[in-house]
Amino acid sequence: MRYVRLAAFVTAVAIASLPSAAFQRSAKPPQDRKPQSDIAAKSAFGTIPASSPELKKSLDSHDLAGAKKLIGKDGAFHGMVSKVFAPKSNALIILNFDPEFKKALVAVVKAEDFAKFPKLDALKDKHVLVRGRFIDYNGTPELALTNANQVKLVK
C-alpha cells in the first residue's frame, strides 16, 4: 500500500514538472509583442463636453463601491489619467486614475486590441470618460476597453 502511494506521488510530481504543451503553443513570447505606440491607430480620441449629461451620470473614478455594484454590467466613469502603465510583456495597458492606483478605478486594454486605439500615452494628465463592461479583477472592479469609441476626452 505504501509503495502504491509513493508511486502515485512520484508520478504526480513528474507530470506537474513537465511544461504544458498547450501552454507552450498558446503563450506568445513577450519579445514578439510590439508596444501599443508602435501599432496605434492614426485617428484621435473623440471628445465630450464637460457639461454633457452622460458625464454627469457617470461614476467618479474614485467611486470603487459604486463600480463594484456594476461588475458584469456596462457603465462609465470619468477622471484624470495619472499614469499609463505598460508592463514589459506588452500584454496590456492600464490607465490609472490616481497616483496610488488602488484608490481609484482602472481601465485596461489588452494587446489584441492595441491597434484599435490611438496612442494611449496621450491620455496621461487628461480628463477622460471611459465606457465599457465592468469586470472583477481579484475582487476589484475595473473597466475593460476593446475599442477607441469607449474613450472620450472631456473638453
FENDA-V408754 format. One record per backbone hydrogen bond with DSSP energy under -1.0 kcal/mol. NH is the residue of the N-H (numbers start at 1). CO is the residue of the C=O. E is the energy in kcal/mol with one decimal. If there is no record, write none. Layout:
BEGIN
nh = {NH;NH}
co = {CO;CO}
e = {E;E}
END
This chain:
BEGIN
nh = {5;6;7;8;9;10;11;12;13;14;15;16;17;24;25;26;27;32;33;38;41;48;52;56;57;59;61;63;64;67;68;69;70;71;72;73;75;77;78;79;81;82;83;85;90;93;94;95;96;101;103;104;105;107;108;109;111;113;114;116;117;122;123;124;125;126;128;129;130;131;132;134;135;137;140;142;143;144;145;150;151;152;153;154;155}
co = {1;2;3;4;5;6;7;8;9;10;11;12;13;20;21;22;23;29;30;35;117;153;49;52;53;76;78;60;62;63;64;65;67;68;134;70;132;130;59;128;126;96;96;94;87;109;85;107;83;99;100;101;61;95;143;93;91;110;111;113;114;119;120;121;81;123;79;152;77;150;75;73;142;140;137;135;106;133;108;147;148;129;46;127;48}
e = {-1.9;-2.3;-2.6;-2.3;-2.4;-2.7;-2.3;-2.3;-2.4;-2.3;-2.4;-2.4;-1.6;-2.2;-1.8;-2.0;-2.6;-2.0;-1.4;-1.2;-2.5;-2.5;-2.0;-1.8;-1.9;-2.4;-2.0;-2.3;-1.8;-1.9;-2.0;-1.0;-1.3;-1.0;-3.3;-2.7;-2.8;-2.1;-2.4;-2.0;-2.5;-2.2;-1.4;-3.0;-2.1;-2.4;-3.0;-3.3;-2.9;-1.0;-2.9;-1.1;-3.3;-1.6;-2.9;-2.5;-2.3;-2.2;-1.4;-1.6;-1.7;-1.1;-1.9;-1.5;-3.3;-2.0;-2.8;-2.8;-2.8;-2.3;-2.5;-2.8;-3.2;-3.0;-1.5;-2.1;-2.4;-2.0;-3.0;-1.8;-1.9;-2.5;-3.1;-2.9;-2.6}
END
